[in-house]
């Protein structure tokens, strides 16, 4: 059975009160999706009975870190997921009159806005979201505190991290000077920028047709960059391929944040997986200075966007082989082939054959290999039950030993 989302080495649930921890564990245990898909997990969270989540919400409110905890955290040592980005913005949630009970969805005479501070990531899930108390000014100190909390004490089950890039809402631009010392202290390659104009909401009118048009143009440009990248890859022009795939990634990421359509977001997410996997392949172009580390990074990040993308596993395995980490390559491929959607992926099967060093051609060596991989209870059990690999081994056994033999009856 699929497990819930990974909570990392430091489990944030351990700091929750027992009732809240039990409630969160219940949500995690009922999740049937893949732990590599945080977007799906948060969708699952939103489908739960609000009463079941009340202890969790209460605990999260009470778990706000103290000034001392925020000051003690070493932000320069927090891990970074390359090519990730967050959006930090104010979201008007309601409007309140002088009477606290007089709260409406639209502004009215004498009302004041109630804002949420929202920090979400490129997987479309929240790092932090909290309502600013009515009447409290949106100060630079408050925004800095929220940003530090998002990095050091994000909403469980997320763990501390820094984005590769931070987008800051344009309505927060008056606070940039106050935020700069902290932003400048974060380790390279962290960068930040103001939110694109066509994403600005609130009091700035946004024409949906203009936004939709800009999204379509971004996707069209990304497709062209991907095409140019593929052409450069075919010519084994590594630098050009990397440049085109990187540009395509940036355009798709922008489009993913601009669209409000869930299905379009999912399609763009899958396209981002392809960009990362293609860039991983570019790092591995033969005849050039192959960069296995960068290929491995991109291949892993492709799985962050699509955990059923076979080429991402294949390129991760190729990178491990280049790093002389054959066992890790085998682990990646057997894990991929045990996924229902990838069980018949011939590219992964051939990759696994390669990771094992190929099937032996002599009878004695082949019998020894099959006994170790398919029969011996103390042997290498990883590929057992991987049907595509077993069929491939059977075909080779029949070729070498004869039609009466199989991989499990040598």
FENZI-V773705 format. One record per residue. N is the residue number from 1. PHI is phi in radians with two decimals (999 if undefined). NEAR is the number of other ideal C-beta (glycine too) atoms within 10 Angstrom. Layout:
N/PHI/NEAR + N/PHI/NEAR
This chain:
1/999/4 + 2/-1.13/10 + 3/-1.59/10 + 4/-1.31/19 + 5/-1.01/21 + 6/-1.12/11 + 7/-1.83/17 + 8/1.39/13 + 9/-1.19/6 + 10/-1.71/9 + 11/-1.48/13 + 12/-1.16/20 + 13/-1.19/16 + 14/-1.10/9 + 15/-1.59/13 + 16/-1.48/22 + 17/-1.04/14 + 18/-0.92/9 + 19/-1.12/13 + 20/-1.22/22 + 21/-1.09/19 + 22/-1.09/13 + 23/-1.13/22 + 24/-1.20/24 + 25/-1.10/13 + 26/-1.11/13 + 27/-1.10/18 + 28/-1.13/19 + 29/-1.19/11 + 30/-1.52/12 + 31/-1.39/18 + 32/-1.84/10 + 33/-1.42/16 + 34/-1.59/17 + 35/-1.15/17 + 36/-1.49/17 + 37/-2.04/23 + 38/-1.10/20 + 39/-1.06/18 + 40/-1.15/19 + 41/-1.13/20 + 42/-1.22/18 + 43/-1.06/15 + 44/-1.08/18 + 45/-1.05/18 + 46/-1.20/8 + 47/-1.52/9 + 48/-1.34/14 + 49/-1.13/7 + 50/-0.91/8 + 51/-1.13/8 + 52/-1.18/13 + 53/-1.61/18 + 54/-1.00/13 + 55/-1.08/18 + 56/-1.18/24 + 57/-1.05/12 + 58/-1.12/15 + 59/-1.16/20 + 60/-1.09/20 + 61/-1.14/9 + 62/-1.39/10 + 63/-1.53/15 + 64/-0.98/12 + 65/-1.20/15 + 66/-1.37/8 + 67/-1.03/9 + 68/-1.12/8 + 69/-1.14/13 + 70/-1.14/17 + 71/-1.21/9 + 72/-1.38/10 + 73/-1.24/17 + 74/-1.61/8 + 75/-1.22/17 + 76/-1.31/10 + 77/-1.84/9 + 78/-1.17/16 + 79/-1.19/9 + 80/-2.22/15 + 81/-1.63/17 + 82/-1.00/13 + 83/1.12/22 + 84/-1.57/18 + 85/-2.61/19 + 86/-1.98/23 + 87/-2.11/19 + 88/-1.96/23 + 89/-2.68/21 + 90/-1.63/18 + 91/-2.12/14 + 92/-1.18/16 + 93/-1.76/14 + 94/-2.92/17 + 95/-2.30/18 + 96/-2.10/18 + 97/-1.52/14 + 98/-1.11/8 + 99/-1.49/7 + 100/-1.03/9 + 101/-1.37/6 + 102/-1.53/12 + 103/-2.19/14 + 104/-2.33/11 + 105/-1.41/8 + 106/-2.07/8 + 107/-1.13/13 + 108/-2.53/10 + 109/-0.92/5 + 110/1.44/10 + 111/-1.50/16 + 112/-2.15/13 + 113/-1.30/16 + 114/-1.94/18 + 115/-1.84/21 + 116/-1.75/16 + 117/-1.60/23 + 118/-2.16/20 + 119/-2.24/23 + 120/-2.19/18 + 121/-1.93/20 + 122/-1.29/23 + 123/-1.69/19 + 124/1.17/17 + 125/-2.21/18 + 126/-1.42/18 + 127/-1.52/21 + 128/-2.78/21 + 129/-2.61/15 + 130/-2.64/17 + 131/-1.42/12 + 132/-1.37/19 + 133/-0.93/8 + 134/-0.92/14 + 135/1.54/9 + 136/-1.47/10 + 137/-1.21/8 + 138/-1.45/16 + 139/-1.67/12 + 140/-1.11/15 + 141/-1.07/10 + 142/-1.15/14 + 143/-1.13/20 + 144/-1.11/17 + 145/-1.12/16 + 146/-1.08/19 + 147/-1.12/23 + 148/-1.11/18 + 149/-1.09/21 + 150/-1.06/27 + 151/-1.35/22 + 152/-1.56/18 + 153/-2.37/21 + 154/-1.22/18 + 155/-1.10/20 + 156/-1.04/22 + 157/-1.59/20 + 158/-1.21/20 + 159/-2.09/16 + 160/-0.93/18 + 161/-2.91/18 + 162/-2.07/20 + 163/-1.36/25 + 164/-1.19/15 + 165/-2.45/17 + 166/-2.01/22 + 167/-1.72/22 + 168/-1.93/21 + 169/-0.97/19 + 170/-1.13/17 + 171/-1.26/18 + 172/-1.73/18 + 173/-1.02/11 + 174/-1.10/10 + 175/-1.72/17 + 176/-1.02/14 + 177/-1.02/9 + 178/-1.28/13 + 179/-1.44/18 + 180/-0.97/11 + 181/-0.97/9 + 182/-1.23/13 + 183/-1.04/15 + 184/-1.21/9 + 185/-1.44/10 + 186/-1.29/19 + 187/-1.23/11 + 188/-1.10/6 + 189/-1.67/10 + 190/-1.01/18 + 191/-2.42/12 + 192/-2.49/18 + 193/-2.77/10 + 194/-1.28/14 + 195/-1.03/19 + 196/-0.96/15 + 197/-1.02/11 + 198/-1.35/16 + 199/-1.82/18 + 200/-1.28/16 + 201/-2.10/15 + 202/1.21/15 + 203/-1.45/9 + 204/-1.61/9 + 205/-1.14/7 + 206/-2.15/13 + 207/-1.41/9 + 208/-0.98/8 + 209/-1.17/8 + 210/-1.18/11 + 211/-1.09/16 + 212/-1.07/16 + 213/-1.13/12 + 214/-1.18/17 + 215/-1.12/22 + 216/-1.07/12 + 217/-1.15/12 + 218/-1.11/22 + 219/-1.15/21 + 220/-1.10/12 + 221/-1.13/17 + 222/-1.12/25 + 223/-1.06/14 + 224/-1.18/14 + 225/-1.10/21 + 226/-1.11/21 + 227/-1.07/12 + 228/-1.12/17 + 229/-1.13/26 + 230/-1.11/15 + 231/-1.14/13 + 232/-1.12/20 + 233/-1.06/20 + 234/-1.08/9 + 235/-1.55/10 + 236/1.06/13 + 237/-1.64/17 + 238/-1.03/20 + 239/-1.08/11 + 240/-1.14/16 + 241/-1.08/24 + 242/-1.05/21 + 243/-1.11/17 + 244/-1.16/26 + 245/-1.15/29 + 246/-1.16/16 + 247/-1.12/18 + 248/-1.06/26 + 249/-1.05/24 + 250/-1.09/18 + 251/-1.15/24 + 252/-1.19/25 + 253/-1.11/23 + 254/-1.05/22 + 255/-1.11/24 + 256/-1.10/23 + 257/-1.35/19 + 258/-1.39/18 + 259/-1.38/19 + 260/-1.83/11 + 261/-1.44/11 + 262/-1.06/11 + 263/-1.15/8 + 264/-1.13/16 + 265/-1.05/18 + 266/-1.12/16 + 267/-1.12/16 + 268/-1.17/26 + 269/-1.09/20 + 270/-1.12/15 + 271/-1.15/22 + 272/-1.12/25 + 273/-1.08/21 + 274/-1.10/20 + 275/-1.03/28 + 276/-1.13/27 + 277/-1.15/27 + 278/-1.11/23 + 279/-1.19/29 + 280/-1.05/28 + 281/-1.10/21 + 282/-1.13/29 + 283/-1.08/26 + 284/-1.75/22 + 285/-0.96/20 + 286/-1.29/7 + 287/1.48/7 + 288/-2.22/13 + 289/-1.33/7 + 290/-1.13/16 + 291/-2.09/19 + 292/-1.18/18 + 293/-1.13/12 + 294/-1.19/17 + 295/-1.10/25 + 296/-1.12/24 + 297/-1.04/20 + 298/-1.16/29 + 299/-1.12/28 + 300/-1.15/20 + 301/-1.21/22 + 302/-1.03/26 + 303/-1.23/21 + 304/-1.11/20 + 305/-1.68/26 + 306/-2.64/21 + 307/-1.35/20 + 308/-2.00/18 + 309/-1.60/21 + 310/-1.04/20 + 311/-1.12/20 + 312/-1.16/26 + 313/-1.14/28 + 314/-1.07/26 + 315/-1.30/28 + 316/-1.11/26 + 317/-1.12/27 + 318/-1.09/25 + 319/-1.11/27 + 320/-1.09/23 + 321/-1.09/17 + 322/-1.14/16 + 323/-1.59/14 + 324/1.04/9 + 325/-1.95/16 + 326/-1.06/15 + 327/-1.11/11 + 328/-1.17/17 + 329/-1.10/24 + 330/-1.10/22 + 331/-1.06/15 + 332/-1.09/28 + 333/-1.25/33 + 334/-1.18/22 + 335/-1.07/15 + 336/-1.13/27 + 337/-1.26/23 + 338/-1.55/14 + 339/-1.39/15 + 340/-0.91/7 + 341/-1.31/11 + 342/-2.03/21 + 343/-1.07/16 + 344/-1.92/12 + 345/-1.27/20 + 346/-1.18/10 + 347/-1.08/14 + 348/-1.21/25 + 349/-1.07/22 + 350/-1.13/15 + 351/-1.11/26 + 352/-1.19/25 + 353/-1.02/17 + 354/-1.12/17 + 355/-1.09/22 + 356/-1.37/20 + 357/1.54/10 + 358/1.47/10 + 359/-1.43/19 + 360/-1.05/16 + 361/-1.72/10 + 362/-1.63/9 + 363/-0.95/14 + 364/-1.14/8 + 365/-1.18/12 + 366/-1.18/21 + 367/-1.06/17 + 368/-1.12/14 + 369/-1.09/22 + 370/-1.13/25 + 371/-1.10/14 + 372/-1.23/13 + 373/-1.53/21 + 374/-2.05/23 + 375/-2.11/14 + 376/-1.04/12 + 377/-1.17/5 + 378/-1.79/6 + 379/-1.54/14 + 380/-1.44/15 + 381/-1.70/13 + 382/-1.09/18 + 383/-1.59/22 + 384/-1.21/15 + 385/1.53/13 + 386/-1.50/21 + 387/-1.01/12 + 388/-1.07/18 + 389/-1.21/26 + 390/-1.10/18 + 391/-1.08/14 + 392/-1.12/18 + 393/-1.18/26 + 394/-1.01/17 + 395/-1.07/13 + 396/-1.24/19 + 397/-1.07/25 + 398/-1.11/14 + 399/-1.16/13 + 400/-1.54/17 + 401/-1.78/16 + 402/2.08/9 + 403/-1.19/8 + 404/-1.51/8 + 405/-1.96/18 + 406/-2.46/17 + 407/-1.09/25 + 408/-1.79/15 + 409/-2.35/12 + 410/-1.33/18
